[in-house]
């Protein structure tokens, strides 16, 4: 078993909302490059590979130091393929080739704001047994207990019992930051994915998180990246 883990960067060629999203230039470089660098700088992976069905993406990935030892199969390349199925496919193929890992990470190709120290922190928590898996989270900016919904055409509180509660007394809530996920390979297989009973969140500040679903998102991410570089 490899002492260091494997980092898998999924990057299929098809992208409906932003064409060629995984290798589009972001602040002057293909966006996938930032994930490759972060994986390398995290210092906890003996293998950094890109799982793709696209020859151009594979070429870019290899130019920037990632491995592409095999191409992704058709059944894990369509719009319905899950991240877990892609990771499972990669682990199975490496095992078939004689390489078994203790730790697996999925790092998205479109995470240019990702901090390698957060990745290594997650790996350290798993290494000392504090959890079996960990992933990046971000806190909701406003308490979700104060959420509103529209019913019968009128706006109302979803949970009116919290109407008089002080904001500081409400339990913080978090959501997936959409950056990275780590787990022991054993836990990944046991749980059928990265989420299990012993999963921890690694909180990421909102300034380091940005969805990339449209052109406005892309511009906002570049502005955040510039701000982080200036700091």
N, C-alpha and C positions, 0 to 999 in steps of 0.2 A: 504493500500500500504506500502511495506517495505521502511523504511527511507533510508536504504543503498541499493546499487544496487546488481546485480547479475553478476558474472564473469563466462562465459562459456568457457571451454577449450575443443575444438573439438579434438578428438583423435581416429580415426577409426583404426581398426586392419590392414587393407590392405595397403601395401606400396610397390610399384613396384621397385623404384630405390634403396632405402635403406630398406631392410627387417626389420620389427619390429621397424621401425624408432622412433616411439613415446615413446618407453621404452628402447631403446638402451642406453647403458652406455655412458655417456658424462662426462669426467673428474671424473669418478668413481661412478656416480649416474645415475639412469634413467633420461633421458633428460626432461621428463614431470615434474619432481620434481622442476626444476628451475622456471617453469611457475606457479606452485602451490604456491611456496614460494613468488614469486613476487606479486601475487594476494593478498596474505595474508598481505605482508608488505606494500602494497599500502594503506591499511587501509580504503578503500572506498566501500567494498563489504560485505554485510550481508550474502551472499551465494556464495560459490565457488564450482562449479560443473564441472565434466568431462562428456562430451557427447561421448559415445563410444559404439561400437557394439561388443567389445572384452572383454572376462571375465578376461584375464590376465592384460590388461590395467586397467580395473576397480579395480582389486585387488591392483595393485600398487598405483593407485590414492587414494584409501581409506586409504592405509597404511601411506600415506604422508599427510593426512588431508583433502582431497577433498571429496565432496559428489558425489555419483553416484546413485541417487534415482530411475533411470529407464534407460533401455538400448535404444540405438538408433534404429529406425526402418530401415528396409531393404532399403526403397526408399531413405533414406538419408545416406546410407553407401557405395554406389558404387562410381565409379570413376567420375561420372557426377554430383554428389550432390554438391551444392554450399554451401559456408559458411553461406550465408543468409538463406538458407532453413533449415540448421541445427539449427541456432539461433531461427528462427521462430518456429520450432518444439518444442524446449526447453521451450520457453516463453509460448506457447499454453498449454503445459503439466503442467507447474507450475500453470498457471491460472486455469486449470481444477481442480487442487488440492487445490485451494484457496489462492495461493500466487501471488501477482501482484507487479511488481517492477517499479520504476521510471527511473532507469538507467540500461543499459545493456552494458556489455563489452564482446568482443570476444578476447581471448588471445590464440595465437597458442601454441601448445604443444612443438613445436621445436623452442623455442625462448630463449635459455639459456643466452643470453647477455642482455635480457630486464632489464631495470632499473625501479624498482617500483615507484620511484619519478616521472618518466615521465608519468606513468599511473595516479598517483594522480594529477599531473598537468593538464592532459587532463580532468579529472573528475571535477576539480575546475573550469576550463574554462566553462564547461557546466553548472555547478551549479550556476554561477553568470550571466548566460545568454549571454555570449560572442559568443556562438555557440550552435548548436543542436547536433553536433557530432564532433569527433576528432580522428585522427589516427596517427601512427608513420610514419614519412617520413625521407628520407635521400637525401642530395643534390648530384646531379651528379658531379663527380669529374672534368669533363671538360664541357664547355658550349655546349649544344646540338645544338646550332646554327652553330657550326663548324663540325657537323656530316658529314661523307662521305658515299657515296653509290657506288655500282658498276653498271654501265650502259653500255651495249654493250661491256662488257669485260674490261672497263676502270674505274679507280677510279676517282670520281669527288665529289665536294662539293654538298651536298643536298640543301643547301641554299647559293648559290654563292654571294648573296647580302651582306652577312656578312663577306666576305673574308678579308676585310680591317678593320673591326671593332676591337677595342681594347677589350681584354678579360674582363677587369673590367667594360666595358660599356654594356656588354650583360646581360640580365635578367637571374638570377639563375633559374635552373629547379630542380625539385625534383621527386622522385619516392617512391612508397609504400615500407616501410621497412619490411613489412611482420611480424609484431610483435603483435600489438594490435589495436583494434577499439572500440570506445565507442560512445554511443548515448543515448538520452532519448528514452525510449521505445515508446513513442508517435511518435517521429521523425523516429525511425526505421520502424514502421508500415506505417507511412505516405509516406516515401520514398521507401519502399520496400527493405531497407537495410541500411547500415551505411553511404552511400554517399548521400549528399543533397546539397541544395543551401547554407546552413549555416554550412559548414564543415571546420574545421581548421586542419592544419598539425602540429604535434609536431616534430620538427626537432631532429633527432638522429645523433650523430657523426658516421662516417663510421667505426670507431673502435668498435662500439657496434652493428654492423649489419653484418649478414652473411647468405646468402642463404645456405640451406642444401640439395643439390640435388645429391651429389655424395661423394665419399670418400675423395677427395681433399677438398671439402667444409667443410666436418666434421673436418678434421685436422686443417684447417685454423681457424674454429670457436673455437676449443680447444686452439689454440695458442693465439687468441684474448682474450679468457676467462682468460688464465693464465696471460697475460699482464695486464688486468684490475684488477685482484686480487693482482698483485705485486704493482700496484699503490696505 
